[in-house]
Amino acid sequence: MAGMVDAARRDLTATLAATLRRIERDHLYRTRRTLETPAGPRVVVEGRECLSFCSNDYLGLASHGEVVAAFQRGAARYGAGSSASHLICGHSAAHHALEEELADFLGRERALLFSTGYMANLGVVSVLCGRGDTVLEDRLNHASLLDAATLSRARLRRYAHGDARDLESRLAALSGEGRVLVVSDGVFSMDGDLAPLPQLADAAARHGGWMMVDDAHGVGVVGPNGAGTLERFGLDESRVPVLMGTLGKAFGVFGAFVAGSGVLIESLIQLARSYIYTTALPPAVAEAARASLRLIREEGWRRERLHALVRRFREGAAGLNLPLLESDTPIQPLLVEEPQRALHLAAALLERNILVSAIRPPTVPAGGARLRVTLSSAHSEADLDLLLDALGELV
């Protein structure tokens, strides 16, 4: 028996090792770098001081003094952890206050906190759809949205990226049975472009479908007040009843939320497994997020500066004929097509103490390997010039 167990273990190890060798051979192997300093434009990575262009800390709030102080006060008041799920005894006054403040900021009746955006998407889609229902998603939606549809056991149908006409034709082809949910990112995380949400919402409404938007990369950054892509397009709850956002990007903290009607939120509390069976966020994190939200609402100059830096970077890149994808958001993808070339360029930048992520399949489609440059309001004009000079030499 012991010999059979040893053989099984060897077989497992051999199988996984072969998979890892294939990934490495195809230049798709992923590695982790160890950060030794707080998030910011300049970081120390494994002993090397670098200028960083790969963080989602778009407004420079992750290390902001007021946010850090709120976290510390929250830990002193509530402790290090929540100790239980929200429905047992883990729902604190800090969580409740943050939910109310998010709902007010977004113009929704209620909001509900989740531990991560991944879990929020799993929870929402599984509550709204199941066997016999249909979920239609943009082909470039975030992986968590695709997984959410798959795990809900509904039929998943994918329409061409940003193509409301293709969505319309797919909606028209449905049999008319079951619920229909249309799901799109607001800002696409790898391309940086915005979904045509008004047209998507109109198509969903014409065919009796519901619209859900994952605005993880839009809330805090997009819109006159930073309320996201729905604010930018003037879409209210009647047209987009389900809004998901995260706290780990523009907010600089951690966690996620869903905002919508009272009935939607109460349904998620009662039915969403990824909410019910998960330990609540530490209350100190909620306190930090409340401080971030106050800064987002009060300091609009952060967004203005960020958008000015985006324009400066794109103008400089155009002067160098760099192959940037179309984007007016902090996500600026430089298309290089081949994974090996993306790795080579990222390594060459690192030799110049500039940290930029090489993004390769399956995160992006085959032939879509890129350097994903992300900008922050904490960057300086000189920082951008250093990056542009390096890219001009390398690309």
RANOR-V659908 format. One record per helix or strand of 3 or more residues. SS is the DSSP state (a for helix, b for strand). FROM is the first residue (numbers start at 1). LEN is the number of residues. If there is no record, write none. Layout:
ss=SS from=FROM len=LEN
ss=SS from=FROM len=LEN
//
This chain:
ss=a from=2 len=24
ss=b from=42 len=4
ss=b from=48 len=5
ss=a from=65 len=14
ss=a from=86 len=5
ss=a from=93 len=14
ss=b from=110 len=5
ss=a from=117 len=12
ss=b from=134 len=5
ss=a from=143 len=10
ss=b from=155 len=5
ss=a from=164 len=9
ss=b from=180 len=6
ss=a from=197 len=10
ss=b from=210 len=5
ss=a from=229 len=5
ss=b from=242 len=5
ss=b from=256 len=5
ss=a from=262 len=10
ss=a from=273 len=4
ss=a from=283 len=16
ss=a from=301 len=19
ss=b from=331 len=7
ss=a from=339 len=13
ss=b from=357 len=3
ss=b from=369 len=6
ss=a from=381 len=14
//
